[in-house]
């Protein structure tokens, strides 16, 4: 797929699609771990950790949306 060169240059997400998929998996894993760890601590849960976990999960879902959107077209 990386050999496909369009008239205006290299195709948008196809070259970096594997890297983006790895980034999505890492972001979801890390965000879920941070959220779980924050909630499991109970009374000592820091708001910053909960926000960081939620932001990482949201970031991964947004990347997943844009990657799947380019594949469907």
MARTI-41371 format. One line per field, with one value per residue: x, y, z of N, C-alpha, C, O in turn; residue number from 0; residue in one letter. Coordinates in nm, 3 decimals, padded with zeros to 5 digits. Example, Ala and Ser with C-alpha at 12.3 -4.5 7.8 and 13.67 -1.06 7.14 Angstrom:
BEGIN
nx	c(01.319 / 01.285)
ny	c(-00.569 / -00.225)
nz	c(00.780 / 00.708)
cax	c(01.230 / 01.367)
cay	c(-00.450 / -00.106)
caz	c(00.780 / 00.714)
cx	c(01.320 / 01.290)
cy	c(-00.330 / 00.003)
cz	c(00.780 / 00.787)
ox	c(01.424 / 01.341)
oy	c(-00.332 / 00.114)
oz	c(00.846 / 00.804)
nr	c(0 / 1)
rest	c(a / s)
//
This chain:
BEGIN
nx	c(00.081 / 00.204 / 00.342 / 00.180 / 00.153 / 00.010 / -00.104 / -00.075 / 00.110 / 00.216 / -00.026 / -00.265 / -00.326 / -00.246 / 00.025 / 00.112 / -00.063 / -00.029 / 00.139 / -00.030 / -00.233 / -00.094 / -00.036 / -00.299 / -00.373 / -00.185 / -00.255 / -00.523 / -00.479 / -00.305 / -00.461 / -00.686 / -00.564 / -00.474 / -00.720 / -00.844 / -00.661 / -00.678 / -00.946 / -00.952 / -00.797 / -00.964 / -01.041 / -00.812 / -00.795 / -00.678 / -00.786 / -00.653 / -00.537 / -00.762 / -00.869 / -00.655 / -00.653 / -00.907 / -00.875 / -00.672 / -00.805 / -01.014 / -00.867 / -00.756 / -00.990 / -01.078 / -00.869 / -00.907 / -01.156 / -01.094 / -00.906 / -01.056 / -01.247 / -01.106 / -01.039 / -01.283 / -01.375)
ny	c(-00.119 / 00.119 / 00.180 / 00.310 / 00.594 / 00.899 / 01.150 / 01.401 / 01.349 / 01.144 / 00.921 / 01.019 / 00.898 / 00.638 / 00.561 / 00.608 / 00.460 / 00.218 / 00.304 / 00.485 / 00.316 / 00.167 / 00.377 / 00.438 / 00.203 / 00.204 / 00.448 / 00.399 / 00.182 / 00.295 / 00.513 / 00.377 / 00.229 / 00.438 / 00.553 / 00.332 / 00.282 / 00.522 / 00.519 / 00.282 / 00.341 / 00.475 / 00.680 / 00.830 / 00.915 / 01.114 / 01.407 / 01.499 / 01.269 / 01.127 / 01.298 / 01.301 / 01.032 / 01.019 / 01.205 / 01.083 / 00.849 / 00.966 / 01.097 / 00.875 / 00.754 / 00.957 / 00.956 / 00.696 / 00.727 / 00.906 / 00.755 / 00.527 / 00.654 / 00.740 / 00.495 / 00.382 / 00.540)
nz	c(00.000 / 00.059 / -00.167 / -00.342 / -00.523 / -00.558 / -00.797 / -00.670 / -00.478 / -00.201 / -00.076 / 00.174 / 00.459 / 00.428 / 00.425 / 00.685 / 00.832 / 00.978 / 01.185 / 01.310 / 01.397 / 01.589 / 01.766 / 01.845 / 01.982 / 02.192 / 02.317 / 02.399 / 02.572 / 02.767 / 02.856 / 02.958 / 03.161 / 03.329 / 03.401 / 03.530 / 03.738 / 03.880 / 03.965 / 04.111 / 04.331 / 04.493 / 04.754 / 04.730 / 04.475 / 04.215 / 04.055 / 03.834 / 03.720 / 03.640 / 03.449 / 03.265 / 03.181 / 03.061 / 02.855 / 02.701 / 02.616 / 02.468 / 02.271 / 02.138 / 02.040 / 01.867 / 01.678 / 01.581 / 01.459 / 01.245 / 01.102 / 01.029 / 00.878 / 00.651 / 00.542 / 00.473 / 00.265)
cax	c(00.000 / 00.290 / 00.397 / 00.083 / 00.183 / -00.095 / -00.049 / -00.038 / 00.205 / 00.186 / -00.160 / -00.272 / -00.306 / -00.208 / 00.165 / 00.129 / -00.177 / 00.018 / 00.187 / -00.146 / -00.301 / -00.014 / -00.060 / -00.434 / -00.371 / -00.110 / -00.334 / -00.635 / -00.426 / -00.255 / -00.574 / -00.766 / -00.488 / -00.476 / -00.855 / -00.866 / -00.576 / -00.733 / -01.072 / -00.924 / -00.740 / -01.076 / -01.039 / -00.689 / -00.796 / -00.648 / -00.866 / -00.564 / -00.521 / -00.888 / -00.877 / -00.553 / -00.701 / -01.019 / -00.822 / -00.604 / -00.907 / -01.083 / -00.770 / -00.749 / -01.116 / -01.079 / -00.779 / -00.974 / -01.261 / -01.036 / -00.843 / -01.160 / -01.315 / -01.027 / -01.041 / -01.417 / -01.389)
cay	c(00.000 / 00.236 / 00.205 / 00.387 / 00.736 / 00.973 / 01.264 / 01.512 / 01.304 / 01.020 / 00.916 / 01.080 / 00.819 / 00.500 / 00.537 / 00.612 / 00.393 / 00.123 / 00.381 / 00.543 / 00.206 / 00.140 / 00.490 / 00.422 / 00.094 / 00.252 / 00.551 / 00.336 / 00.103 / 00.384 / 00.587 / 00.285 / 00.199 / 00.555 / 00.564 / 00.221 / 00.303 / 00.634 / 00.479 / 00.174 / 00.397 / 00.523 / 00.813 / 00.902 / 00.939 / 01.250 / 01.454 / 01.512 / 01.138 / 01.092 / 01.382 / 01.253 / 00.907 / 01.048 / 01.273 / 00.983 / 00.764 / 01.048 / 01.116 / 00.750 / 00.737 / 01.053 / 00.901 / 00.580 / 00.778 / 00.960 / 00.647 / 00.445 / 00.737 / 00.739 / 00.360 / 00.357 / 00.613)
caz	c(00.000 / 00.067 / -00.299 / -00.418 / -00.526 / -00.628 / -00.871 / -00.583 / -00.377 / -00.133 / -00.020 / 00.307 / 00.580 / 00.399 / 00.460 / 00.830 / 00.894 / 01.078 / 01.300 / 01.376 / 01.467 / 01.710 / 01.855 / 01.899 / 02.081 / 02.308 / 02.384 / 02.467 / 02.683 / 02.870 / 02.911 / 03.039 / 03.281 / 03.416 / 03.457 / 03.623 / 03.855 / 03.956 / 04.028 / 04.205 / 04.453 / 04.575 / 04.815 / 04.693 / 04.330 / 04.176 / 03.943 / 03.719 / 03.658 / 03.574 / 03.329 / 03.171 / 03.123 / 02.971 / 02.736 / 02.618 / 02.552 / 02.368 / 02.162 / 02.063 / 01.967 / 01.756 / 01.575 / 01.522 / 01.371 / 01.123 / 01.026 / 00.969 / 00.778 / 00.527 / 00.485 / 00.419 / 00.137)
cx	c(00.086 / 00.349 / 00.305 / 00.117 / 00.079 / -00.032 / -00.005 / 00.058 / 00.161 / 00.048 / -00.159 / -00.235 / -00.253 / -00.065 / 00.182 / 00.019 / -00.133 / 00.068 / 00.072 / -00.223 / -00.226 / -00.034 / -00.198 / -00.435 / -00.298 / -00.190 / -00.452 / -00.587 / -00.381 / -00.368 / -00.661 / -00.694 / -00.491 / -00.614 / -00.879 / -00.786 / -00.630 / -00.860 / -01.047 / -00.865 / -00.847 / -01.059 / -00.918 / -00.684 / -00.774 / -00.731 / -00.780 / -00.547 / -00.647 / -00.903 / -00.777 / -00.597 / -00.815 / -00.973 / -00.751 / -00.703 / -00.981 / -00.994 / -00.762 / -00.875 / -01.128 / -00.987 / -00.842 / -01.083 / -01.202 / -00.968 / -00.949 / -01.236 / -01.239 / -01.027 / -01.174 / -01.435 / -01.333)
cy	c(00.126 / 00.271 / 00.291 / 00.536 / 00.804 / 01.089 / 01.379 / 01.470 / 01.173 / 01.030 / 00.952 / 00.985 / 00.678 / 00.467 / 00.524 / 00.536 / 00.295 / 00.194 / 00.440 / 00.435 / 00.170 / 00.252 / 00.482 / 00.316 / 00.138 / 00.356 / 00.493 / 00.257 / 00.192 / 00.463 / 00.501 / 00.251 / 00.316 / 00.571 / 00.456 / 00.242 / 00.415 / 00.594 / 00.371 / 00.227 / 00.453 / 00.664 / 00.895 / 00.934 / 01.087 / 01.288 / 01.464 / 01.379 / 01.097 / 01.171 / 01.335 / 01.123 / 00.929 / 01.116 / 01.175 / 00.892 / 00.841 / 01.072 / 00.992 / 00.726 / 00.834 / 01.005 / 00.782 / 00.623 / 00.827 / 00.853 / 00.562 / 00.524 / 00.736 / 00.601 / 00.332 / 00.423 / 00.537)
cz	c(00.000 / -00.069 / -00.384 / -00.410 / -00.614 / -00.703 / -00.781 / -00.474 / -00.315 / -00.070 / 00.128 / 00.420 / 00.552 / 00.439 / 00.611 / 00.904 / 01.002 / 01.203 / 01.379 / 01.453 / 01.594 / 01.812 / 01.920 / 02.008 / 02.207 / 02.387 / 02.460 / 02.588 / 02.798 / 02.936 / 03.000 / 03.169 / 03.379 / 03.481 / 03.562 / 03.752 / 03.942 / 04.031 / 04.133 / 04.336 / 04.545 / 04.625 / 04.772 / 04.543 / 04.300 / 04.054 / 03.817 / 03.646 / 03.583 / 03.444 / 03.224 / 03.104 / 03.026 / 02.843 / 02.644 / 02.546 / 02.443 / 02.246 / 02.074 / 01.983 / 01.850 / 01.644 / 01.504 / 01.425 / 01.239 / 01.039 / 00.957 / 00.862 / 00.645 / 00.463 / 00.418 / 00.285 / 00.026)
ox	c(00.044 / 00.402 / 00.347 / 00.110 / 00.062 / 00.083 / 00.092 / 00.086 / 00.078 / 00.010 / -00.064 / -00.124 / -00.218 / -00.037 / 00.257 / 00.009 / -00.196 / 00.043 / 00.076 / -00.272 / -00.289 / -00.048 / -00.213 / -00.492 / -00.344 / -00.192 / -00.479 / -00.647 / -00.415 / -00.370 / -00.706 / -00.757 / -00.509 / -00.624 / -00.930 / -00.838 / -00.628 / -00.878 / -01.116 / -00.881 / -00.822 / -01.062 / -00.921 / -00.580 / -00.844 / -00.745 / -00.829 / -00.545 / -00.640 / -00.944 / -00.810 / -00.579 / -00.819 / -01.025 / -00.767 / -00.685 / -01.008 / -01.041 / -00.762 / -00.868 / -01.181 / -01.024 / -00.833 / -01.100 / -01.253 / -00.972 / -00.935 / -01.284 / -01.301 / -01.017 / -01.177 / -01.504 / -01.336)
oy	c(00.229 / 00.381 / 00.341 / 00.596 / 00.769 / 01.124 / 01.447 / 01.549 / 01.101 / 01.134 / 00.920 / 00.993 / 00.607 / 00.355 / 00.439 / 00.547 / 00.290 / 00.149 / 00.445 / 00.461 / 00.146 / 00.225 / 00.515 / 00.338 / 00.111 / 00.352 / 00.533 / 00.264 / 00.167 / 00.479 / 00.546 / 00.245 / 00.296 / 00.598 / 00.485 / 00.221 / 00.405 / 00.631 / 00.369 / 00.164 / 00.475 / 00.759 / 01.018 / 00.976 / 01.174 / 01.209 / 01.441 / 01.375 / 01.039 / 01.117 / 01.330 / 01.107 / 00.867 / 01.087 / 01.181 / 00.862 / 00.785 / 01.069 / 01.001 / 00.680 / 00.798 / 01.014 / 00.770 / 00.561 / 00.793 / 00.859 / 00.527 / 00.465 / 00.732 / 00.590 / 00.264 / 00.369 / 00.583)
oz	c(-00.054 / -00.086 / -00.489 / -00.302 / -00.731 / -00.677 / -00.811 / -00.384 / -00.370 / -00.018 / 00.200 / 00.473 / 00.646 / 00.483 / 00.659 / 01.027 / 01.108 / 01.315 / 01.502 / 01.563 / 01.697 / 01.931 / 02.038 / 02.115 / 02.318 / 02.510 / 02.573 / 02.695 / 02.914 / 03.058 / 03.106 / 03.275 / 03.499 / 03.600 / 03.670 / 03.862 / 04.065 / 04.147 / 04.236 / 04.441 / 04.664 / 04.546 / 04.778 / 04.493 / 04.353 / 03.960 / 03.706 / 03.523 / 03.475 / 03.342 / 03.106 / 02.983 / 02.920 / 02.735 / 02.522 / 02.428 / 02.336 / 02.132 / 01.952 / 01.868 / 01.745 / 01.526 / 01.382 / 01.320 / 01.132 / 00.916 / 00.840 / 00.765 / 00.539 / 00.340 / 00.315 / 00.199 / -00.088)
nr	c(0 / 1 / 2 / 3 / 4 / 5 / 6 / 7 / 8 / 9 / 10 / 11 / 12 / 13 / 14 / 15 / 16 / 17 / 18 / 19 / 20 / 21 / 22 / 23 / 24 / 25 / 26 / 27 / 28 / 29 / 30 / 31 / 32 / 33 / 34 / 35 / 36 / 37 / 38 / 39 / 40 / 41 / 42 / 43 / 44 / 45 / 46 / 47 / 48 / 49 / 50 / 51 / 52 / 53 / 54 / 55 / 56 / 57 / 58 / 59 / 60 / 61 / 62 / 63 / 64 / 65 / 66 / 67 / 68 / 69 / 70 / 71 / 72)
rest	c(x / x / x / x / x / x / x / x / x / x / x / x / x / x / x / x / x / x / x / x / x / x / x / x / x / x / x / x / x / x / x / x / x / x / x / x / x / x / x / x / x / x / x / x / x / x / x / x / x / x / x / x / x / x / x / x / x / x / x / x / x / x / x / x / x / x / x / x / x / x / x / x / x)
//
